[in-house]
Amino acid sequence: MVKAEVITIGDEILFGQITDTNTQWISTELTTIGIRTIRKSSVGDNEEAILEILAEAEKRADVILITGGLGPTKDDITKKTLCRYFNTELYINEEALTFITAFFEKRGRPMTELNRQQAAIPINCTYIPNRWGTAPGMWFEHNGTVFISMPGVPFEMKSLMTHTLLPKLKEFFETPFIYHKILRTIGIGESFLAERIADWEDNLPPHIRLAYLPNFGQVRLRLTATGTDFEQLKKETQAEVEKVLPLIDVNVFGYDDDEIETVVGRILKERGHTLATAESCTGGYASHLITKVPGSSAYFMGGVISYSNEVKIAELGVSPETLATFGAVSEQTVIEMAEGVRKRLNTTYGISASGIAGPDGGTDDKPVGTIWIASAGPEGTVTQKLQLGKFREQNIQYTGVYVLNLLRKQLLGLV
């Protein structure tokens, strides 16, 4: 397996002034051509620190991909540092200069000496044209390791990778194919899931590996297959998916990039159903998830954020007696909320949530993290009690995901 290390350069990354999205994208794309990222690092605009991290990376990686520090200003020191690392010097590359000159002429802008210096690259590198900017890409080969330097601007870097570097890397290393298939599960913990599929996992072929990726009430099961025949890898991986599905089909809501809100929306739209939400402790988070999906206006009619009991009574028709007897955080209340919003907005389905998100407000009977959810539809109303943790934001996120899953299960006749 070819091993890669990704290094991002720039004080702005370490200071938290910008979010580094480059490394995630690069690692994902490298995987598609059979190159495994073994480490990601960020370093500031400091020559000694960059030299140190390059030397460390060269010891463990076959290819080192560097982004950032290629601009025209004094704080952009990547080219200068690479010259020092490779014991070489800069020269004006005529192909780069011609491109940069045309770049400014096309835009009717004068080219300064600083801009001209962007055509200066280390003598020992191969020039990689940048279609969308003036900072060049550079390819080095040193002691059996490939070094690639690219601009930090994401769309410029992605263009270089997509059109030039990924094909060049695949040809240079003659890499195998890597195929990923992800099963999206919900409503089952990682350890319980692992126990349920342990025998299946133990019998996976050597070239197919399994990873567990948990996140907010969900666990992604990622199958990674490696080999020389891409179509055969897809067939073998699908065969393993079909073997494991009978063990966890109730918990599998989708595949690959599917999100619970996308899957639920797809079912509603296909069946011509509509949806409304009644939210208390989630404060509109479930509605936010629903409306993240393009085209959700086809099935989502609206919602009521009934944070107070007064709004529950006035807008959703929750009985004052229900609230007095059982409290706002109760099965009885969320039933009336879900049925009330469904009636109020005249939708096929209504979902609701009410609970104690925390960090305070809990009692002995109803500690922080106690949350009730409900889904009401033509076939009746189903409920679920959640007993979550003490962290408010996490409780809100978990609840939004779980109430959508409850609706999914009702739609599919699983509850």
Secondary structure, DSSP 8 states (H G I E B T S, - for coil): -EEEEEEEE-HHHHTTSS---HHHHHHHHHHHTTEEEEEEEEE-S-HHHHHHHHHHHHHH-SEEEEES--SSSTT--HHHHHHHHHT--EEE-HHHHHHHHHHHHHTT----HHHHGGGEEETTSEEE--TTSSS-EEEEEETTEEEEEE-SSHHHHHHHIIIIIHHHHHHHHT--EEEEEEEEEESS-HHHHHHHTHHHHHTS-TTEEEEEEEETTEEEEEEEEEES-HHHHHHHHHHHHHHHHHHHTTTEEEETT--HHHHHHHHHHHHT--EEEEESTTTTHHHHHHHTSTTGGGTEEEEEE--SHHHHHHHH---HHHHHHH-SSSHHHHHHHHHHHHHHHT-SEEEEEEE--SSS---SSS-TTEEEEEEEETTEEEEEEEE--S-HHHHHHHHHHHHHHHHHHHHTT--
